[in-house]
Amino acid sequence: MIIRYEFWPTLSFSVVMLSWLVFVVVFALFLRKKPPSAPDRKRERTSIVGIALQGVSYAVVWTFRRPPFTPIVWSSKIVEVAIAVLTMALAVGSVWFVSAAVRTLGKQWSITARVLEGHKLVTEGPYSVVRNPIYTGMFGMLLATGIAISSWIGLLTAIVVFVIGTAIRVRSEEKLLRGAFGQEFEAYARRVPAVVPLLF
């Protein structure tokens, strides 16, 4: 069987699109089954700016596209296969990581930064790896999507916008957590990275 050169980019594109479908379904099912939460104790509205920037980063990746089903780097077959496998693993792993984080948070999960009555500091599961695993998974999906469909300039621009938006969200949310949990949160922040181990 002769495999056309475009096989691996096409396969990685298909896996990324299926991962997006699962990503959306996970959040839709969680929102549907989520029980009514306790009233807000505090809310940080600055995080909305971060949410908007993260959304813009995804728009950039989808807008600055290269020709369909072509590799992001024209290179040897081994490099092409390695990039495709990395892209697929990143997409699938990111969806799994986000869904595990949402399940771990339970009713405390929220789109915007807030602290609820009876809020607990979650440090188990994905939260023992990074303090913001949902953002880690979102970043993984951004990278996988960019590698699958975007131009280099689109992907690099999207990464910069996403990092700025994520930094805003992390700062907003952790301001609330520091106020609510004090030294408990400080100790947690010292031992667990914010979003990407060894980087941020």
C-alpha atoms as one frame of an Amber mdcrd trajectory, in Angstrom:
protein
   0.000   0.000   0.000   1.414   3.379  -1.034   0.733   6.128   1.500   0.464
   9.573  -0.046   2.626  12.319   1.403  -0.445  14.098   2.737  -1.586  11.106
   4.807  -0.035  12.166   8.132  -1.176  15.808   8.047  -4.671  14.590   7.125
  -4.692  12.062   9.961  -3.462  14.590  12.527  -6.070  17.110  11.300  -8.819
  14.497  11.730  -7.695  13.588  15.255  -7.513  17.264  16.260 -11.041  17.897
  14.933 -12.379  14.835  16.794 -10.617  16.063  19.924 -12.363  19.423  19.564
 -15.690  17.616  19.298 -14.978  15.701  22.513 -13.751  18.923  24.157 -17.056
  20.675  23.389 -19.136  17.653  24.434 -17.289  17.387  27.771 -18.083  20.997
  28.642 -21.656  20.774  27.343 -22.373  17.668  29.433 -20.755  19.154  32.507
 -22.733  22.394  32.204 -25.937  20.418  31.737 -25.373  18.213  34.798 -23.761
  20.849  37.007 -25.809  21.355  40.171 -26.713  24.879  41.278 -23.653  26.345
  42.987 -23.411  28.264  46.192 -23.561  32.047  45.944 -20.375  33.924  45.042
 -18.308  35.122  47.945 -15.999  37.118  45.675 -15.677  37.570  41.925 -12.762
  38.983  39.910 -14.088  40.600  36.721 -10.642  41.301  35.233 -10.562  37.657
  34.180 -13.105  38.498  31.452 -10.331  40.345  29.574  -8.214  37.200  29.769
 -11.099  35.079  28.493 -11.530  37.437  25.522  -7.823  37.268  24.656  -7.818
  33.471  24.856 -10.786  33.482  22.459  -8.914  35.807  20.088  -5.931  33.424
  20.103  -8.136  30.575  18.874  -9.625  32.850  16.203  -6.111  33.702  14.996
  -5.159  30.022  14.670  -8.295  29.296  12.640  -7.971  32.428  10.488  -4.303
  32.265   9.421  -4.522  28.856   7.798  -2.149  27.164   5.405  -3.265  24.967
   2.456  -5.383  22.056   3.777  -3.753  18.754   4.719  -0.190  19.969   4.266
   2.530  19.712   6.918   3.517  22.787   8.890   7.144  22.016   7.992   8.213
  20.423   4.726  10.841  17.917   5.779  11.667  14.215   5.739   9.014  11.574
   6.185  10.332  10.779   9.689   9.937  14.405  10.791   6.477  14.570   9.221
   5.362  11.431  11.078   6.899  12.655  14.350   5.093  16.004  14.106   1.795
  14.289  13.274   2.110  11.858  16.195   3.046  14.714  18.553   0.059  16.746
  17.335  -2.374  13.875  17.869  -0.962  13.035  21.306  -1.155  16.700  22.291
  -4.800  16.972  21.217  -5.952  13.762  22.904  -3.894  14.413  26.049  -5.174
  17.978  26.321  -8.811  16.921  26.144  -8.215  14.230  28.763  -6.388  16.695
  31.051  -9.153  19.315  30.783 -11.942  16.800  31.397 -10.094  15.408  34.436
  -9.646  18.942  35.796 -13.320  19.838  35.311 -14.413  16.624  37.054 -12.001
  17.294  39.930 -13.327  20.833  40.427 -16.974  19.754  40.353 -19.354  22.550
  41.310 -16.475  24.937  41.961 -15.717  25.142  38.227 -16.593  28.472  36.656
 -15.767  30.309  33.452 -14.932  33.547  35.282 -12.782  33.948  38.390 -14.808
  33.610  41.588 -14.710  32.152  45.084 -17.875  30.463  46.338 -19.227  30.042
  49.836 -17.598  26.876  51.144 -14.931  27.011  48.426 -12.082  24.540  48.944
  -8.550  24.725  47.603  -8.289  21.838  45.125  -4.780  20.362  44.944  -5.364
  16.759  43.850  -5.545  15.084  40.449  -4.406  17.385  37.618  -4.102  20.174
  40.198  -1.132  18.358  41.701   0.697  18.782  38.356  -0.185  22.424  37.579
  -2.352  24.964  39.394  -4.410  25.727  36.273  -4.757  22.456  34.332  -7.725
  23.692  32.285  -5.504  26.427  30.825  -2.753  23.870  30.252  -5.209  21.739
  28.263  -6.512  24.770  26.389  -2.942  25.699  25.461  -2.326  22.140  24.290
  -5.398  22.328  22.066  -4.220  25.678  20.684  -0.826  24.187  19.805  -2.322
  21.014  18.313  -4.782  23.021  16.216  -2.075  25.421  15.085   0.266  22.604
  14.056  -2.593  20.845  12.238  -3.992  23.798  10.264  -2.283  27.130  10.867
   0.625  28.998   9.331   3.699  29.623  11.467   2.876  33.321  11.791  -0.673
  32.497  12.835   0.460  29.960  15.416   3.154  32.212  16.909   0.759  35.183
  17.084  -1.899  33.001  18.704   0.588  31.737  21.307   1.547  35.299  22.297
  -2.111  36.378  22.612  -3.015  33.225  24.544  -0.119  33.658  26.973  -1.147
  37.263  27.705  -4.782  36.263  28.210  -3.842  33.327  30.403  -1.498  35.457
  32.521  -4.379  37.873  33.146  -6.725  35.046  34.125  -4.174  33.363  36.377
  -3.386  36.622  38.145  -7.098  37.410  38.642  -7.977  33.961  39.949  -4.942
  33.601  42.168  -5.606  37.013  43.706  -8.922  35.596  44.924  -7.347  32.341
  46.081  -4.602  34.149  48.008  -7.267  36.232  49.736  -9.336  33.182  50.561
  -6.638  30.678  51.548  -3.592  32.748  52.510  -0.566  30.670  53.460  -2.219
  27.431  52.324  -2.335  28.777  48.774   1.161  30.291  49.006   2.599  26.895
  49.973   0.707  25.255  47.101   1.943  27.906  44.625   5.553  27.361  45.714
   5.486  23.637  44.971   3.221  23.494  41.882   3.745  25.527  38.675   0.938
  27.717  37.325   0.347  26.374  33.812   3.392  24.746  32.183   5.976  22.883
  34.307   9.445  24.481  34.199   8.155  27.474  32.217   5.203  29.192  33.946
